[in-house]
Amino acid sequence: MEQNLKTYLIKKGLSPSTAIKYSNFIEKRFNLWLYVNQINIQEFDNQYLMQYIRHRKSLNIKARTINTEIKQISHYLNFKHLTNITEEIRVRGVQKRIPHDLLTEKELNNIYKNFTESRNAWTREGTFKRYHLILGLKIYQGLREQELQKLETSHLKLETGNIYIPGTKKSNKRILELKPFQILPLHEYLQNERTKYLSDLEGDKLFPAARLKRGMSIITTMIKRYQTKLKSISQIRPSVITNWLKHYNLREVQYMAGHRYVSSTEHYRTDNLEDLQKELKKHHPHSGF
């Protein structure tokens, strides 16, 4: 069973070390608790889950740890093809970071369109174009830096106007549409600019990893010259997801953002920060156990 569970978790995208950690928890702690309490996993329901949570809280286990254990139990229930009653259960007491300093769609569009204003005389044209491409992929596809690092030239489907985003430890793979104005610059980059970095590239990578990492801070500095509201490049992705939710349903945005759990997407489901504050005060009716 344990080996099968580990294989299942790895196929789901978890790293081997995480898969081992999760399967060890199930085998050595959760299944032991089921045995001691004479509970058959086939009968595991909401009542038994609350019983487990009460047990862990009685041992002064922190809410964050219990929530991690609930996530591991969730994987186990899916592995066993049982009804997953854990998806909406979370224990209160964990500080949830609130998306803040969000940028509107108009502000994001202006950041992209006005990026030329940030170019200094000593900024090489090819470097500037590469930064503009990266900025576009963050603003219009909401990509993380880790996802940008994994992009390969074969992931660009310029003839159909799509881009394949490979999964990471934190995100699912997906196919997203490119904006029409992104296609020609990407094509020109492939034909011209990218060839100048071949010695720095690993295999078929779209961008040089080292230059990409340095570029993030440079892009941020450049944007701050004309958009003072931007404090960090990390503001862009939550802003993008929040804006998507105004046009698409929750499941569509979950896919577009690459979220593994819909609860991650729900975190951004607000029109303003006041609504989000109210939402964070809500909790599952059973979460006080």
C-alpha positions in Angstrom: 0.0 0.0 0.0 2.7 2.5 1.0 4.7 2.1 -2.2 1.5 2.5 -4.3 0.6 5.6 -2.4 4.0 7.1 -2.9 3.8 6.3 -6.6 0.4 7.9 -6.8 1.6 11.1 -5.1 4.6 11.4 -7.4 2.3 11.0 -10.4 0.2 13.8 -9.0 3.2 16.1 -9.1 4.6 15.8 -5.6 8.4 15.5 -5.2 9.7 12.1 -4.1 10.7 13.5 -0.7 7.2 15.0 -0.1 5.6 11.8 -1.3 7.6 9.8 1.2 6.8 12.3 4.0 3.0 12.1 3.2 2.9 8.3 3.0 4.9 8.0 6.2 2.4 10.2 7.9 -0.5 8.1 6.6 1.1 4.8 7.6 2.6 5.7 10.9 0.2 8.2 12.4 -3.2 8.4 10.6 -3.7 4.7 10.0 -2.5 4.0 13.5 -5.1 6.4 14.8 -7.7 4.7 12.7 -6.7 1.3 14.1 -6.6 2.4 17.8 -10.1 4.0 17.4 -11.4 1.0 15.4 -12.3 3.1 12.4 -12.4 1.6 8.9 -11.1 4.1 6.3 -14.1 3.1 4.1 -16.4 4.6 6.8 -14.3 7.7 7.4 -16.7 10.6 7.3 -17.0 14.2 8.5 -17.7 13.1 12.1 -14.5 11.0 12.3 -12.5 13.8 10.7 -13.7 16.2 13.5 -12.8 13.5 16.0 -9.3 13.4 14.6 -8.9 17.2 14.7 -10.1 17.3 18.3 -7.6 14.6 19.2 -4.7 16.6 17.6 -5.8 19.8 19.2 -5.9 18.1 22.6 -2.2 17.4 22.1 -1.5 21.1 21.5 -0.7 20.6 17.9 -0.6 23.9 16.0 -3.4 24.7 13.6 -0.9 25.0 10.7 0.3 21.5 11.3 -3.2 20.1 11.6 -4.1 21.8 8.3 -1.1 20.1 6.7 -2.2 16.8 8.0 -5.7 17.4 6.6 -4.2 18.0 3.2 -2.3 14.7 3.5 -5.5 12.9 4.5 -7.2 14.5 1.5 -4.6 13.0 -0.8 -5.1 9.6 0.9 -8.9 9.7 0.4 -8.4 10.5 -3.3 -5.9 7.6 -3.6 -8.5 5.3 -2.0 -11.2 6.6 -4.3 -13.3 7.7 -1.3 -15.5 10.7 -0.9 -13.2 13.5 0.0 -14.8 15.3 3.0 -11.7 17.3 3.8 -11.7 19.9 0.9 -13.7 22.6 2.8 -12.2 21.8 6.2 -9.5 24.1 7.7 -8.7 24.7 11.3 -8.8 28.3 12.5 -5.7 29.9 13.9 -3.5 30.2 10.8 -2.7 33.7 9.7 -3.7 34.0 6.1 -1.8 36.5 4.1 -4.2 39.0 2.5 -3.5 40.1 -1.1 -2.7 43.8 -0.9 -1.7 46.7 -3.0 -3.6 45.1 -5.9 -3.4 46.7 -9.3 -6.4 47.2 -11.6 -6.6 45.8 -15.1 -6.1 49.4 -16.4 -3.0 49.9 -14.2 -1.5 46.5 -15.4 -2.2 47.4 -19.0 -0.6 50.8 -18.5 2.5 49.2 -16.9 2.9 47.0 -20.0 2.2 49.7 -22.5 4.3 52.4 -20.8 7.3 50.1 -20.2 9.3 52.0 -22.9 9.3 55.0 -20.6 11.6 53.2 -18.2 14.4 52.5 -20.7 17.6 54.3 -20.0 20.1 55.2 -22.7 22.4 52.4 -21.5 19.8 49.7 -21.6 20.5 47.5 -24.6 17.6 47.2 -27.0 17.7 43.4 -27.0 17.7 43.2 -23.2 14.9 45.7 -23.0 12.8 43.6 -25.4 13.4 40.5 -23.3 12.3 42.3 -20.2 9.2 43.5 -21.9 8.4 39.9 -23.0 8.8 38.6 -19.4 6.7 41.4 -18.1 3.9 40.5 -20.6 3.9 36.9 -19.5 3.5 38.0 -15.9 0.8 40.5 -16.6 -1.3 38.6 -19.2 -0.6 35.0 -18.2 0.1 35.5 -14.5 3.3 33.4 -14.5 5.5 32.8 -11.5 9.3 33.1 -11.8 9.6 29.3 -11.4 7.3 28.8 -14.4 9.2 31.3 -16.5 12.4 29.3 -15.7 10.8 26.1 -17.0 9.5 27.5 -20.3 11.0 26.0 -23.4 10.8 27.1 -27.0 8.5 24.1 -27.8 6.0 25.4 -25.3 5.2 28.4 -27.5 2.5 27.6 -30.0 2.6 30.9 -31.9 0.7 29.6 -34.9 -2.4 29.0 -32.6 -1.7 31.9 -30.2 -1.2 29.6 -27.2 1.5 28.8 -24.6 1.9 25.7 -22.6 2.9 26.3 -19.0 4.6 23.2 -17.4 3.7 22.3 -13.8 5.9 23.0 -10.8 5.8 21.8 -7.2 3.3 24.5 -6.5 1.3 24.6 -9.7 -0.5 22.6 -12.3 0.3 22.5 -16.0 -2.0 24.4 -18.3 -2.4 26.0 -21.8 -3.1 29.7 -21.9 -3.9 32.1 -24.7 -1.4 34.7 -25.7 -2.5 38.2 -26.4 -2.2 39.1 -30.2 0.4 41.8 -29.4 2.6 39.2 -27.7 3.0 36.9 -30.6 5.2 38.9 -33.0 7.7 40.0 -30.2 8.0 36.4 -29.1 8.6 35.3 -32.7 11.3 38.0 -33.1 12.9 37.0 -29.8 13.1 33.3 -31.0 14.6 34.3 -34.3 17.0 36.9 -33.1 17.6 37.8 -29.5 17.5 34.3 -28.0 20.3 33.1 -30.3 22.7 35.5 -28.6 22.2 33.7 -25.3 22.7 30.1 -26.5 25.8 29.7 -24.3 23.8 30.6 -21.2 20.8 28.5 -22.0 20.1 25.0 -20.7 18.8 22.8 -23.5 15.7 24.3 -25.1 15.0 26.8 -22.4 13.2 30.0 -23.5 15.1 32.3 -21.1 18.6 32.1 -19.5 17.9 31.2 -15.8 20.6 33.5 -14.4 19.6 36.5 -16.5 15.9 35.8 -15.6 16.6 35.9 -11.9 18.6 39.2 -12.1 16.0 40.6 -14.5 13.1 40.5 -12.0 14.6 43.1 -9.7 15.7 45.2 -12.7 12.2 45.1 -14.2 10.7 46.2 -10.9 13.1 49.1 -10.7 12.3 50.1 -14.3 8.5 50.0 -13.6 8.9 52.1 -10.4 10.2 55.0 -12.6 6.7 55.6 -13.9 4.3 53.6 -11.7 4.9 54.4 -8.0 2.1 52.1 -6.9 4.2 49.1 -7.7 6.3 48.2 -4.7 7.3 44.6 -5.7 7.0 42.4 -8.8 5.1 40.0 -6.5 2.1 42.4 -6.7 1.4 41.4 -10.3 0.3 37.8 -10.0 -2.3 38.3 -7.2 -3.6 41.4 -9.1 -4.0 39.3 -12.3 -5.9 36.5 -10.5 -8.2 39.0 -8.8 -8.9 40.7 -12.1 -9.6 37.3 -13.8 -12.2 36.5 -11.2 -14.2 39.5 -12.5 -14.5 37.9 -15.9 -14.3 34.1 -15.4 -15.9 31.6 -13.1 -13.9 30.1 -10.1 -13.0 26.8 -11.8 -11.8 28.6 -15.0 -9.5 30.9 -12.9 -8.3 27.9 -10.9 -7.1 26.4 -14.2 -5.7 29.6 -15.6 -3.7 30.3 -12.4 -2.5 26.7 -12.1 -3.9 26.3 -8.6 -4.1 22.7 -7.3 -6.9 23.5 -5.0 -9.9 25.7 -5.6 -9.5 27.1 -2.1 -6.3 28.8 -3.3 -8.3 30.6 -6.0 -11.1 31.5 -3.6 -8.5 33.5 -1.6 -8.6 36.1 -4.4 -12.4 36.1 -4.8 -13.1 39.7 -3.8 -13.8 43.0 -5.5 -12.0 45.0 -2.8 -9.9 44.5 0.4 -12.9 45.1 2.7 -14.8 42.2 1.1 -11.7 40.1 1.5 -11.3 40.9 5.2 -14.9 39.9 5.7 -14.3 36.7 3.8 -11.3 35.7 5.9 -13.3 36.1 9.1 -15.7 33.4 7.8 -14.8 29.8 8.6 -16.2 26.4 8.1 -19.0 25.6 10.6 -16.9 22.6 11.9 -13.6 24.4 12.0 -13.9 25.4 15.6 -13.6 21.8 16.7 
